[in-house]
Amino acid sequence: MENGKNPKAKKPIYKRIWFWIVVVIVVAVIGSAIGGGGKDKDKDSSDSKSTATSKSSSQAKISSSSSEKQKSGWTQEIYDSITSAQTNINDDGTMSYSGGTPYAEIEAKVGKPDTTSESSIGNQTIVTVNWTSISWTKGETQSITIQYDKATGQITSKSKFNS
């Protein structure tokens, strides 16, 4: 306490926005590693502990007569074209995003994800989506996870896991 000034009290780590963003990313990575890449295509992942919605096992088998876009819509080029948004901290302490690829654009190209979950911190909601059993290289199965800001639709992160 120099010059009569009180030292600024630090916020606990769990009250900082970056801490919760890291938690969401870690949960997404763990969930993707546990649930993705398996050979059991009939597995229904609705028993996940997150608030995930999943395709039923009957929808996982896509027949050639189905009008739904197949999972093979993913390519390395589409994945590489995704740009993560720049995070901006506003004067009031809230976060905003700019310059990211719109999530709707990617979903239109590759189809709906296998799982979707939401995490809210204050007035901000981050949506985590996951496509599993993607195969654009012969003999290699991949899982793709994307996070985006629900308010702006801007993609904030992407990750790809090989199995």
ZIJO-V789864 format. One line per field, one symbol per residue. ss: DSSP state (2 for helix, 1 for strand, 0 for the rest). phi: phi as a letter, one per 20 degrees, with the letter a starting at -180 (. if undefined). A space follows every 10 residues. Layout:
ss->???
phi->???
This chain:
ss->0222000000 0022202222 2222222222 2222200000 0000222000 0011002222 0000000000 2220022222 2000011110 0000111100 0122222222 0000111111 1001111111 1111111001 1111111110 0001111111 110
phi->.elmeeffff ffgfdeffff ffffffffff ffffednfee fefeefeffe eddcffffef eeefefefff ffffcfffgf ffdffeecef genedccbne ffggffffed nfffcbbccd cmedcdddcb ddlebddgnc dccdccdbff fdmffdabbc cec
